[in-house]
Amino acid sequence: MCVCQTMEVGKYGKNATRSGDRGVLLEPFIHQVGGHSSMMRYDDHTVCKPLITREQRFYESLPPEMKEFTPEYKGVVSVCFEGDSDGYINLVAYPYVENEALEQDDMPERDQPRRKHSRRSLHRSSSGTEHKEEKPGLASDGSESSIQETKSPRVDLHIHSDVPFQMLDGNSGLSSEKISYNPWSLRCHKQQLSRMRSESKDRKLYKFLLLENVVHHFMLPCVLDLKMGTRQHGDDASEEKAARQMKKCEQSTSATLGVRVCGMQVYQLNTGHYLCRNKYYGRGLSIEGFRNALYQYLHNGIELRKDLFEPILAKLRSLKAVLERQASYRFYSSSLLIIYDGKDSRAGMFVERRPEMRLKRVESSLPESLQDGGGTEPGSSAQPKVDVRMIDFAHSTFKGFRDDPTVHDGPDVGYVFGLESLINIMEQMREENQ
C-alpha cells in the first residue's frame, strides 16, 4: 500500500491554506551534505525530495540485490508552497492525488533556466548573524523572488540539531560561527524555496518522492557524499551540458580515481561540533588531497577511527560485487553515502590514555540527551555500525528502461573503478595506521 495514501497525521503548517487535518509541515533535513535539490524531513524515518520521473521509475525497478544499498522508496506526496501572515514560506505535504500535482521533469533539465551564482551570504532565521559562503554557487536569478529578497524560511521549526555545525572554507580556515544546520542543507533549502516562489503563480502543487531517512539510526551521523564514476552526464544531456560535466571530471579526481568528494560532515569530539565540507572543496582536490579528506572524515578530532576500516571496506566490497553483476546499468551522476556514528567513538577508551578531566571534557561536548547510552561499550568487540547507500538516480539507465535508445554493455566500469579506488585508498590507510 502506498505510504502517501496511509500517512499518519504529522505536524501542521500553522497557516496552511488547505484543509490542515492531513497536512505535514516539511522541515529542512539538517544532515544534507551534498546535492542541489533540497532534502526535506517528513518524519523521523522519512525524507522527501522534488520528484524526477526517471528517478522515481528507477527506484520502482531496482534489482532486489541493490535494495540493501539504496534508500527504501516509500511513495509520492503532493507538496504545497504556502506563505503565512508574517511573510514566511512553508512547505506542506498532502496525500498525493493523481493528476493533481505537477511533475518536476515536465521540462527537461537542460531546458530549465540556469541560475547564475554570486558570493552573497546566507541569512539564518535562527539568529541575527550571517554565514558567509566562501565559494561561489548561491543561486540568484536576478528576479524579485531571489533568495535575498524573500523572507528567510522558518528553519527553526520543531527539528534542530543539538550539536552545532561549523564550516571549513576552501583555505581550510575554520569559521568561528556555529549554526544549527549543515550550511549546505540551509543553502539548498533556500534555493528550493526561491525556485518554488518564482513558479508559484503557475504551479500550485509539486510532486515529491518519499525516501528512507538513511541516517535515522545514527545519533551523531557523520556523512561523506561521494560523486561516483568517471562520467557524470546522462545519455540525454545536451552537448553543452555534457562538455561542462566532462570538464568537471577532467579537472577533479573523478577522472583519476573515479570518485570525488561532494560533501562531508564529521563530528569532532574535541570541540563538540560538526565540521563540514562542500562540493567546491571536493572539486579542487588532488589525489593526495582526496586521501587527506578521507582521513579527515575518519578522524574524530582526537584520533583516527581505525575501527571503521573493516566494516566500511566490507560494505564497499559487497556493493562492488553487486554492481559487477548489473549488466547494462549506468549510474551517471549518482552519489554514494558513507555513514557512521560520531557517538560510536569508544569514548570509554580515553580513560586509559587520558586524564579524567579529558574524558569529562569530551562527554560534556555532547548534547545532554546523548551523554548516556549509545555507542560501543568499552572493551566491546562489536564493530561500529556503518552504512553505505547509493543515491540520486535522475540520470541512471539500463537495458529496456523507459525505452532508452542507448543501451550499454556490461557493468558500469566507471562506477566500479571509483569503488576500487576507494577500497585501495582505505586499505592503504589501514596498513599505514596499524
Secondary structure, 3 states (H helix, E strand, C coil): CCHHHHCCCCCCCCCCCCCCCCCEECEECCCCCCCCCCCEEEECCEEEEECCHHHHHHHHCCCHHHHHHCCCEEEEEEEEEEECCCCCEEEEEEECCCCCCECCCCCCHHHCCCCCEECCCEECCCCCCEECCCCCCEECCCCCCCHHHCCCCCCCCCCCCCCCEEEECCCCCECCCCECCCHHHHHHHHHHHHHHHHHCCCCCEEEEEEEECCCCCCCCEEEEEEEECCCCCCCCCCHHHHHHHHHHHHCCHHHHHCEEEEEEEEEECCCCEEEEECHHHHHCCCHHHHHHHHHHHCECCCCECHHHHHHHHHHHHHHHHHHHCCCCCEECCCEEEEEEECCCCCHHHHHHHCCHHHHHHHHHCCCHHHCCCCCCCCCCCCCCCEEEEEECCCCEECCCHHHCCCCCCCCCHHHHHHHHHHHHHHHHHHHHCC
